[in-house]
Amino acid sequence: MTRLRHILIMIFAVVMSMTISGGVIADLVDGKPSLDRNRDSGMFVWRTYAGTWQMRLLAGGVHQEFNGLVESEQPIDSLKRIGIERSDDVDLLDVNELMVSMHVKKNNIDGFWITIPDGSGLCLRGTGNQNAVVYLGKNATQASLPVDLTGSGACGNAVVDVVEDVALPDTQADAVTDQVNVASTRKYNPGHYIAMVPWDADDHPVMIDSIKPGVVGFHKRYHWRELEPSLGQYDFSQIQRDLDLLAGQG
């Protein structure tokens, strides 16, 4: 019986490794969670139907912050912002990449939804400072960043932490718990860019800490009133300091 039990566990592990990129991931991300704006806090992500993704940041009575990137393997078809204020930033960096910087307090909700071609891979990454926990699908399953939302290898070499509790009862009614990690060696672009929060005055420590293998550059916005403080008078010292900092890091 023990030998048979081990064989069943091995078979199950093989099946899980084969199906985690399809059905299991779909089970995690599909369906809208039941949200209480006065109680729930964090970044909630779900797929309503093929190609349409919803993301909401809830405060739940405390300050919540999320800074990250949404990367699609195919061009993003449409973007709809919900509750986005002047201090928030949800903008397309290019046709495949969305920069997200949202802050909420009290019982506020910020968010957006996007549509992408059916079958396109989708990755959610964290950048910079944030305290929001990410939850997936109708059951609000907690996930670690980066999250390969489609299980297609959209996050490159990242390992997505998805934990499944598997019970295989035998005659003694024992149970076995198995942790399944999704890993992929697929990489669909030559590198990644870190999106910086535009109003962070002292972002050099964040930039230095973000320099890791695979990062090839930064996306940072500057206020034009600081680059041209008076008509016809330009000051590009901020940009030069950033360039000097990164050049010094190799």
C-alpha positions as MATLAB code, in Angstrom:
seq = 'MTRLRHILIMIFAVVMSMTISGGVIADLVDGKPSLDRNRDSGMFVWRTYAGTWQMRLLAGGVHQEFNGLVESEQPIDSLKRIGIERSDDVDLLDVNELMVSMHVKKNNIDGFWITIPDGSGLCLRGTGNQNAVVYLGKNATQASLPVDLTGSGACGNAVVDVVEDVALPDTQADAVTDQVNVASTRKYNPGHYIAMVPWDADDHPVMIDSIKPGVVGFHKRYHWRELEPSLGQYDFSQIQRDLDLLAGQG';
ca = [
       0.000    0.000    0.000;
       2.862    2.381    0.811;
       4.497    1.699   -2.568;
       1.198    2.313   -4.354;
       0.738    5.541   -2.406;
       4.160    6.810   -3.520;
       3.375    5.917   -7.133;
       0.088    7.842   -6.938;
       1.867   10.896   -5.510;
       4.464   10.779   -8.291;
       1.764   10.466  -10.945;
      -0.144   13.377   -9.425;
       2.988   15.537   -9.369;
       3.593   14.849  -13.059;
      -0.025   15.660  -13.932;
       0.135   18.894  -11.913;
       3.340   19.975  -13.649;
       1.630   19.398  -16.989;
      -1.661   21.170  -16.190;
      -0.642   24.001  -13.863;
      -0.130   26.312  -16.872;
      -3.694   25.756  -18.050;
      -6.588   24.608  -15.930;
      -5.059   25.164  -12.485;
      -4.022   28.738  -13.271;
      -7.469   29.385  -14.767;
      -9.103   28.099  -11.596;
      -7.034   30.585   -9.582;
      -7.591   33.731  -11.648;
     -11.108   33.318  -13.046;
     -14.071   34.985  -11.387;
     -14.622   38.193   -9.416;
     -13.958   37.961   -5.673;
     -16.501   39.193   -3.130;
     -14.976   42.491   -1.999;
     -15.772   44.588    1.065;
     -14.250   48.044    0.697;
     -14.405   48.622    4.447;
     -12.581   45.412    5.338;
     -10.538   44.080    2.431;
      -7.142   45.541    1.571;
      -4.629   44.646   -1.108;
      -4.339   44.259   -4.876;
      -7.074   42.000   -6.277;
      -6.659   40.530   -9.762;
      -9.142   38.442  -11.694;
     -10.186   37.468  -15.199;
     -13.848   38.018  -16.023;
     -13.729   36.182  -19.359;
     -11.190   35.338  -22.026;
      -8.876   38.278  -22.587;
     -10.414   40.677  -20.036;
      -8.549   41.314  -16.775;
      -9.637   43.378  -13.770;
      -7.284   44.801  -11.120;
      -8.388   46.708   -8.000;
      -6.421   48.206   -5.119;
      -8.464   48.389   -1.897;
      -7.464   50.317    1.216;
      -9.713   48.577    3.743;
      -9.088   51.333    6.270;
      -5.296   51.492    5.856;
      -2.941   53.096    3.345;
      -2.191   50.745    0.470;
       0.321   51.262   -2.322;
       1.079   49.258   -5.442;
       3.772   50.037   -8.002;
       4.323   47.614  -10.826;
       4.136   46.582  -14.442;
       1.584   44.593  -16.394;
       3.288   42.877  -19.322;
       1.359   41.234  -22.137;
       2.907   38.951  -24.734;
       0.609   40.507  -27.340;
      -0.518   44.146  -27.699;
      -3.007   45.405  -25.114;
      -6.282   46.076  -26.927;
      -7.939   48.487  -24.475;
      -7.497   50.122  -21.074;
     -10.175   51.528  -18.738;
      -9.126   53.388  -15.572;
     -11.373   53.290  -12.499;
     -11.076   55.821   -9.658;
      -7.599   56.911  -10.761;
      -6.594   60.262   -9.221;
      -3.888   62.790  -10.094;
      -1.443   61.118   -7.702;
      -1.958   57.774   -9.450;
      -0.384   56.661  -12.693;
      -1.808   53.947  -14.951;
      -0.319   54.435  -18.416;
       0.880   52.386  -21.351;
       4.657   52.408  -21.738;
       4.236   50.671  -25.081;
       1.639   48.447  -26.731;
       2.623   45.468  -24.563;
       3.403   47.080  -21.220;
       1.365   49.006  -18.661;
       2.905   51.003  -15.792;
       0.853   50.990  -12.595;
       1.316   53.266   -9.582;
      -1.700   53.496   -7.271;
      -2.267   54.710   -3.714;
      -5.466   54.389   -1.663;
      -6.546   55.358    1.853;
      -9.595   54.877    4.109;
     -12.140   52.811    2.150;
     -11.164   53.987   -1.326;
     -10.706   51.788   -4.383;
      -8.489   52.413   -7.410;
      -8.183   50.138  -10.379;
      -8.454   49.417  -14.076;
      -9.296   46.735  -16.553;
      -7.569   45.728  -19.748;
      -8.351   43.481  -22.658;
      -5.698   41.453  -24.430;
      -5.912   38.927  -27.283;
      -7.255   35.577  -26.150;
      -4.319   33.251  -25.494;
      -1.811   36.016  -24.777;
       0.449   35.547  -21.756;
       0.232   38.114  -18.945;
       2.692   38.936  -16.173;
       2.233   41.193  -13.123;
       5.451   42.548  -11.608;
       6.201   44.723   -8.617;
       8.539   47.705   -8.863;
       9.710   50.176   -6.251;
       8.027   50.544   -2.864;
       4.725   48.858   -2.124;
       2.868   47.194    0.715;
      -0.132   45.724   -1.063;
      -0.567   41.948   -1.017;
      -1.738   40.431   -4.320;
      -4.798   38.177   -4.397;
      -6.050   36.168   -7.386;
      -9.488   35.209   -8.612;
     -12.824   34.625   -6.946;
     -11.242   32.880   -3.954;
      -8.708   35.703   -3.421;
      -5.736   33.311   -3.398;
      -2.626   35.091   -2.146;
       0.285   35.180   -4.596;
       3.861   36.429   -4.622;
       5.227   38.830   -7.227;
       5.971   38.432  -10.046;
       2.786   36.570  -10.958;
       2.544   34.654  -14.222;
      -1.230   35.137  -14.524;
      -1.653   32.791  -17.474;
       0.928   30.136  -16.639;
       2.480   30.597  -20.080;
       5.953   31.725  -19.067;
       5.105   35.422  -19.514;
       7.302   36.367  -16.545;
      10.420   34.895  -18.122;
      12.573   32.931  -15.654;
      10.547   33.906  -12.609;
       9.116   31.211  -10.351;
       5.468   31.759   -9.499;
       4.534   30.599   -6.024;
       1.210   28.795   -6.280;
       0.449   26.398   -3.447;
      -2.020   23.572   -3.843;
      -3.074   21.332   -0.951;
      -3.497   17.802   -2.301;
      -5.174   15.131   -0.199;
      -4.583   11.488   -1.192;
      -6.328    9.443    1.514;
      -5.317    5.811    2.070;
      -6.839    3.139    4.311;
      -5.554    4.988    7.396;
      -7.132    8.280    6.078;
      -3.735    9.983    5.949;
      -3.254   13.082    3.782;
      -0.348   14.328    1.789;
       0.290   18.037    1.147;
       2.218   18.888   -1.972;
       3.559   22.333   -2.929;
       3.637   23.023   -6.641;
       5.896   25.697   -8.097;
       5.548   26.876  -11.673;
       8.846   27.576  -13.409;
       9.622   28.492  -16.967;
      12.760   29.245  -18.928;
      10.848   31.116  -21.622;
      11.713   34.767  -22.049;
       9.846   36.806  -24.620;
      11.850   40.051  -24.579;
      15.529   40.934  -24.200;
      15.200   42.666  -20.821;
      13.036   44.607  -18.402;
      12.616   48.261  -17.508;
      11.824   49.478  -14.003;
       9.052   52.101  -13.791;
       9.864   54.736  -11.166;
       7.278   56.646   -9.126;
       7.461   60.198  -10.518;
       6.909   62.071   -7.231;
       9.544   60.212   -5.202;
      12.194   62.891   -4.553;
      14.868   60.476   -3.311;
      14.587   57.500   -5.643;
      18.291   56.773   -6.106;
      18.329   54.031   -3.399;
      15.393   52.347   -5.157;
      17.157   52.565   -8.520;
      20.364   51.065   -7.137;
      18.457   48.272   -5.388;
      16.564   47.507   -8.617;
      19.693   46.891  -10.691;
      19.575   43.123  -11.102;
      20.196   40.626  -13.904;
      17.613   41.134  -16.638;
      17.028   44.826  -15.897;
      18.232   46.908  -18.841;
      16.877   50.346  -17.986;
      14.465   52.601  -16.101;
      11.344   54.514  -17.022;
      11.098   57.783  -15.118;
       8.955   60.860  -15.623;
      10.075   64.405  -14.925;
       7.900   67.455  -14.317;
       8.414   69.920  -17.148;
       8.128   72.869  -14.752;
      11.324   71.616  -13.108;
      13.105   71.131  -16.426;
      12.042   74.601  -17.629;
      11.654   76.669  -14.438;
      11.244   79.858  -16.481;
      10.460   80.521  -20.105;
      13.422   79.545  -22.261;
      15.585   78.602  -19.232;
      16.270   74.882  -18.994;
      17.643   72.773  -16.165;
      18.408   69.144  -16.987;
      20.470   68.522  -13.862;
      17.957   65.961  -12.534;
      18.296   63.863  -15.655;
      22.069   64.213  -15.607;
      22.257   63.071  -11.957;
      20.203   59.986  -12.795;
      22.367   59.198  -15.806;
      25.548   59.650  -13.756;
      24.188   57.368  -11.024;
      23.364   54.555  -13.442;
      26.616   54.979  -15.368;
      28.472   54.555  -12.081;
      26.671   51.244  -11.530;
      27.929   49.859  -14.826;
];
